[in-house]
Amino acid sequence: EVIGALAKLKGEHPQRHLGALQTLSDKASQALGSYYEGYNLALDGLREISGKAAEGLSGFNGYLQLDGLQTISEPTAAGLAKSRGHSISLGGLQTISPKAAEALAKYNGYNISLGGLQTLPAETAQSLANFGGLWLQLNGLKTLSDEAAQELARFQGDWLYLNGLQSISSEAAGILAKFSGTSSYMKSRQPI
């Protein structure tokens, strides 16, 4: 009932930061997804979410922020990929399997942000490169293998964010330089 009431609140560019919320039932997620009309829905207190609950949020058409999730299953990724929103942030994810990445890459929004990933196997990079949106944000990566760089260079979006990289090989830098969009990387001032 409370979630339903919150979901029906409206206003100019309303934002709902429900960071203290630690669980989300399938029914509550459907209420938020069906009724809430706003710019931002932040559910950062969630550490896990079922595939059905993730799909329930798919009706929300703004910026969906689930930065408290540390892992994600393939069914949850598939549910999130059905979102009508423009952006999904999963900034707390520390790992994502190639299958979950493949499911998430089917998302039709503009942006996927996975800022918590510190490593990216080539197989997972291959799956993420298939995302058809405009921005792929991987700012938590500290290093990137030549193979993963090769896969990410296939991304067809406009922006590839790799701002957390501390070191990459000259080969990986050359591969990323061929990316057809704009890549942003190497926050560090250390030489490549």
C-alpha positions as CSV (number, residue, x, y, z in Angstrom):
1,E,0.0,0.0,0.0
2,V,2.8,2.4,0.9
3,I,4.7,1.7,-2.3
4,G,1.5,2.2,-4.3
5,A,0.9,5.5,-2.7
6,L,4.5,6.6,-3.3
7,A,4.2,5.5,-6.9
8,K,1.2,7.7,-7.5
9,L,2.9,10.9,-6.3
10,K,3.5,13.3,-9.2
11,G,5.3,16.6,-9.6
12,E,7.7,18.4,-11.9
13,H,10.7,16.1,-12.5
14,P,9.9,14.1,-9.4
15,Q,12.6,11.9,-8.0
16,R,12.1,9.0,-5.6
17,H,15.1,8.0,-3.6
18,L,14.1,4.9,-1.7
19,G,17.6,4.0,-0.6
20,A,16.5,2.6,2.8
21,L,14.3,0.0,1.1
22,Q,16.0,-3.3,1.5
23,T,13.4,-5.6,-0.1
24,L,11.0,-5.2,-2.9
25,S,8.2,-7.7,-3.5
26,D,7.1,-8.5,-7.0
27,K,3.8,-6.8,-6.3
28,A,5.5,-3.6,-5.0
29,S,7.8,-3.5,-8.0
30,Q,4.8,-3.7,-10.4
31,A,3.2,-0.8,-8.5
32,L,6.3,1.3,-8.9
33,G,6.7,0.3,-12.5
34,S,3.1,0.9,-13.4
35,Y,2.2,4.1,-11.6
36,Y,5.3,6.1,-10.9
37,E,5.9,8.9,-13.4
38,G,9.2,10.6,-12.7
39,Y,12.7,11.3,-13.7
40,N,14.6,9.2,-11.3
41,L,13.8,6.1,-9.2
42,A,16.7,5.2,-6.9
43,L,16.5,1.8,-5.1
44,D,20.1,1.7,-3.8
45,G,19.2,-0.2,-0.6
46,L,18.4,-3.3,-2.5
47,R,21.1,-5.9,-2.4
48,E,19.2,-8.4,-4.6
49,I,16.1,-8.3,-6.7
50,S,14.2,-11.2,-8.4
51,G,13.7,-11.5,-12.1
52,K,10.0,-10.9,-11.7
53,A,10.5,-7.8,-9.5
54,A,13.0,-6.5,-12.1
55,E,10.5,-7.0,-14.8
56,G,7.8,-5.3,-12.6
57,L,9.9,-2.1,-12.7
58,S,10.0,-2.2,-16.5
59,G,7.1,0.2,-16.8
60,F,9.0,3.0,-15.3
61,N,10.3,5.3,-18.0
62,G,13.0,7.3,-16.4
63,Y,16.4,6.8,-14.8
64,L,16.4,3.5,-12.8
65,Q,19.2,3.3,-10.2
66,L,19.9,0.0,-8.5
67,D,23.5,0.8,-7.3
68,G,23.2,-1.5,-4.2
69,L,23.1,-4.7,-6.2
70,Q,26.5,-6.4,-6.0
71,T,25.6,-9.4,-8.3
72,I,22.9,-9.9,-10.9
73,S,21.4,-13.2,-12.2
74,E,20.5,-13.8,-15.8
75,P,16.7,-13.6,-15.0
76,T,17.1,-10.3,-13.2
77,A,19.2,-8.9,-16.1
78,A,16.5,-10.1,-18.5
79,G,13.8,-8.4,-16.4
80,L,15.7,-5.1,-16.3
81,A,16.4,-5.3,-20.0
82,K,12.6,-4.9,-20.6
83,S,12.7,-1.5,-18.9
84,R,11.1,1.4,-20.9
85,G,13.4,3.8,-19.0
86,H,16.2,5.8,-20.6
87,S,19.0,4.7,-18.3
88,I,19.9,1.9,-15.9
89,S,22.6,2.3,-13.3
90,L,24.0,-0.8,-11.6
91,G,27.0,0.9,-10.1
92,G,27.4,-1.6,-7.2
93,L,27.9,-4.7,-9.4
94,Q,31.2,-6.2,-8.8
95,T,30.8,-9.0,-11.3
96,I,28.5,-9.9,-14.1
97,S,28.5,-13.2,-15.9
98,P,28.6,-13.3,-19.7
99,K,25.0,-14.6,-19.8
100,A,23.7,-11.9,-17.5
101,A,25.6,-9.3,-19.6
102,E,24.1,-10.8,-22.8
103,A,20.6,-10.5,-21.3
104,L,21.2,-6.9,-20.0
105,A,22.6,-5.8,-23.4
106,K,19.1,-6.4,-24.9
107,Y,18.0,-3.2,-23.0
108,N,16.6,-0.6,-25.4
109,G,17.4,2.5,-23.4
110,Y,20.2,5.0,-23.9
111,N,22.6,4.2,-21.1
112,I,23.9,1.3,-19.0
113,S,26.2,2.2,-16.2
114,L,28.2,-0.6,-14.6
115,G,30.6,1.6,-12.5
116,G,31.4,-1.1,-9.9
117,L,33.1,-3.6,-12.2
118,Q,36.8,-3.6,-11.7
119,T,37.6,-6.3,-14.1
120,L,36.0,-7.4,-17.4
121,P,36.7,-10.7,-19.0
122,A,36.7,-10.7,-22.8
123,E,33.6,-12.9,-23.0
124,T,31.6,-10.5,-20.8
125,A,32.9,-7.5,-22.8
126,Q,31.7,-9.3,-26.0
127,S,28.2,-9.5,-24.5
128,L,28.1,-5.9,-23.4
129,A,29.4,-4.6,-26.7
130,N,26.1,-5.8,-28.2
131,F,24.2,-3.1,-26.2
132,G,22.4,-0.9,-28.8
133,G,22.2,2.2,-26.7
134,L,24.2,5.4,-26.8
135,W,26.4,5.2,-23.7
136,L,28.1,2.3,-22.0
137,Q,29.8,3.3,-18.7
138,L,32.4,1.1,-17.2
139,N,34.2,3.6,-15.1
140,G,35.2,1.1,-12.3
141,L,37.5,-0.8,-14.5
142,K,41.2,-0.5,-13.4
143,T,42.7,-2.5,-16.2
144,L,41.5,-3.8,-19.5
145,S,43.0,-6.7,-21.4
146,D,43.7,-6.4,-25.1
147,E,41.0,-9.0,-25.8
148,A,38.4,-7.1,-23.8
149,A,39.4,-3.8,-25.5
150,Q,38.9,-5.6,-28.9
151,E,35.4,-6.6,-27.9
152,L,34.4,-3.2,-26.5
153,A,35.7,-1.5,-29.6
154,R,32.8,-3.2,-31.4
155,F,30.2,-1.2,-29.3
156,Q,28.1,0.8,-31.8
157,G,27.0,3.5,-29.4
158,D,28.3,7.1,-29.2
159,W,30.1,7.0,-25.8
160,L,32.3,4.4,-24.2
161,Y,33.3,5.6,-20.7
162,L,36.3,3.9,-19.1
163,N,37.4,6.7,-16.8
164,G,38.7,4.5,-14.0
165,L,41.4,2.8,-16.1
166,Q,44.8,3.1,-14.4
167,S,46.8,1.2,-17.0
168,I,46.3,-0.5,-20.4
169,S,48.8,-1.8,-22.9
170,S,49.7,0.3,-26.0
171,E,47.9,-2.4,-28.1
172,A,44.7,-1.9,-26.1
173,A,45.0,1.9,-26.4
174,G,45.4,1.5,-30.1
175,I,42.4,-0.7,-30.3
176,L,40.2,1.8,-28.3
177,A,41.5,4.6,-30.5
178,K,39.7,2.9,-33.4
179,F,36.4,3.0,-31.6
180,S,33.9,4.7,-33.9
181,G,32.2,6.7,-31.2
182,T,33.9,8.8,-28.5
183,S,35.8,7.0,-25.8
184,S,36.7,8.5,-22.6
185,Y,39.4,6.8,-20.6
186,M,42.6,7.1,-18.6
187,K,41.8,9.3,-15.6
188,S,45.3,8.5,-14.4
189,R,48.1,10.7,-15.4
190,Q,50.5,7.8,-15.4
191,P,51.9,6.8,-18.8
192,I,50.1,4.0,-20.7
